[in-house]
Amino acid sequence: VGNMAAARPLSRFWEWGKNIVCVGRNYADHVKEMQSTVLSEPVLFLKPSTAYAPEGSPVLIPSYSRNLHHELELGVVMGQRCRAVSEVAAMDYVAGYALCLDMTSRDVQDECKKKGLPWTLAKSFTASCPVSAFVPKEKIPDPHNLKLWLKVNGELRQEGETSSMIFSIPYIISYVSKIMTLEKGDIILTGTPKGVGPVKENDEIHAGIHGVVSMRFKVERPEY
């Protein structure tokens, strides 16, 4: 067991973490720009672990998508297994954070919404979850006091403050853990602020948590 644990450092959670749990509609300004309604409970969806794209690998446009959007999100990385945890204890289970992009095929999502179908095709494709380097919890004393930003080809597109989240991180962890058991290395994406928009082939995405971490990704079309 010792060797296994040693081979799975949290600093490379994307290589072995199993679950990517995403929260939709967690910033009022984004809910408004999508002409959605604020709900009394978080909207959840999943991405497979093969959605991870660490820095240095490209963001891929799915072959069936004509309108790929960036959604900038704070990711919360779990440090231990957690099931039905209370809000008060929730933060004890957090190992750290990462900046993430919830890449979304907006045209496909619009179709899914119209038909009342799940969002899997729109949200869960290969390389739909670009991630930054892991940021240990000690470096972020208050995850609700961060500024997130995203530029495409040097132009500022998204800027938001985690203080504007509708559902707090402890609330989200508690809520999710009552539905599904979270495990060490799992990540929760906590929603996107306003300013989501399209990227195309050869665009460069540059995003960061102000004063903490930044990342760059090139947008490419896959070979197939």
N, C-alpha and C positions, 0 to 999 in steps of 0.2 A: 504493500500500500504506500509506503514511504516514497518509493520511486515514482509511482503514478502521480502522487501529489506534487512532487518536485517537478515533474514533467508538465504540470498544468499550472503555470504561474498566472495569477489574475492579470498581470500586465499584458498577457496575450489571450485574454478571455475569448476573443473571436475565433481562436483556433479550436477551442473545445467546448465553449458554452453552448447549451442546447437551445434555450428558448429566447426568442425576441418577441416581447409583448409590447404592442403599441397602443397608445391612448389617442383617440381622435377627439377633436373639439375641446381642447383644454385652454385655449386663449380666446377670449370674447371677440377680439378684433379679427381673428381668422375665421371664427364662426360666421361673423358678419360678411366678410369678403366672399365666403362660400355660399352665402344666402341660406345657411342652415339655422337650426334653432339650438340654443343652449339646453342641454339635457340635465336632469337631476342626478344622473349617474354617468360615469365615464363610458365612452364607446371603446370597445376593445377589439383588436384584430391581431393576428400573428404573422410573423415572417419566419421562413425556415432559416436554420443556421447557415445554409448555403447562400443566403442573401448578403452575408457580411462581405464588405469590400474594404480591407485595411488600406491605409495610405500607401501609395505606390502602385496600387492596382487601379484600373479605370472604372468609372461609372458606365454601365452598359445600357444602351437604349434597347428595350425589347423589340424584336422584329415586328410585333403586331401593334406597336404604339406609334401614334403620330404626334403626341403631345406629352412629353415627359416633363414633370415638374419637380423642383426641389422643395423639400420641407425640412427646415432646420429644427433640430430637437436636442434637448438635454437628455442623455441616456443615463440611467441609474443602474450600476452593476452590483449584483447581489454577491455577498461574501459568504453566505451560508444558506442552507436549506431552510425554507420558511413556509409554514402552512397556517392559515387562519391566524395571522399575527395581529395584535392590536395596533392602533395608530400610535399609541404611546411608545411601544417597543419597536416599531417598524424600522427606525433609523439604525438600530443596533445590527441589523442584518445587511446593511449597505457596506460594500467594500470600497466603492469609489464611483467615478463618473466617466463618461466619454461624450464627446460631441458626436451626434449622428445626423445623417440625412435619411429621411423617409422618402425615397424616390417613388414617385407616383405617376402612373400612366393616367393622366387626367381624362383623356377621351374614353378610355376603357372604364374608368371609375364612373363617369357620367352614365354610360350605358348600363353598368351594373346597378347603379342607383335607380334608374328608370325601371329596370326589370325586377327590382327587389332582390337581386342576386348578391352573394358574398363578394367581397372586394379582392379576393385572392389574385386574380389576373392583374389587377391594377397595382397591387402593393407588394406581392411576394415573390417577384421574379429574381433571377440571379443578379447579384450586385445591387440590389435595391436598398441595401443598408450600409452605406459608407460609414466608417468609424474612425475617430481620431485615436491618438495614443490614450492609454488608460491614465486617469488622474486619481490618485489615491484620495480617500475621503478627507485626510488631514489637510489637503491643499485647498479644500472648499468648505470652510466652516459653516457657511450658510448657502445651500443650493437654491434658496429662494431670493438670492440677492446677486444674480448674475446677469450680465449683458451678453446676448448672443448676436452674432452678425454673420452675414453671408454676402459675398460678392460674386458676380459672374463676369468674367473678363475685366476685372477691376472695377466694375460698377456695383455700388451698394444696392442690394435687392431686399434683404431681410434684416431687420434689427428688432430685437425684442428683449424684454426683461422678464426673468423667471418669476419676479414678484407679481406678474399679471396672470399667473396660472389660476384657473378656476378651481381645480382640485389640487390640493397640496401633495407633495411627494409622500409623506407618511400615509395620507388618506389613500393614495393610489396603491401603494405597496400593500396596505391592509386589505383594500378592496380586491385586488388581483389575487392575493394569497388565500382569500376565502373561496375563490373560484378554482384556481389551479395552484398546485404546489410549485413554489419557485425554488430553483436550485442554485448552488454556487456557480458563478459564471454566467447566469442568465442576466439579461438586460431588459429594462423597461424604458421605452421611449415615451417621453412625457408630453408630447404634443408640440405643435408648431405655432409661432406667432404669425402675424399677417405678412404679406409680401411674397407669398409663394408664386412661382412663375416658371415659364418654360426654359429648358436648356436644349441645345442642339449639338450635333456632332462637332467635335474639336473645341467646344467651350471649355474654359477653365473655371472651376468652382473653387473659391477660397473662402473658408469659413472659420469662425473661432468663438471661443468664450473669452471675452475681454480680459486680458491680463493673466490668462490661465493656459490656454492651449489653442493652436490653430492647425489647419489641415488644408491640403490642396488635392483636387481630383480633376482629371481630364475626362471628358465625356466622349465615349466611342460607340460605334456600332459593332455588335458582335460579328464574328466571321460567318455564322450560320444563318 
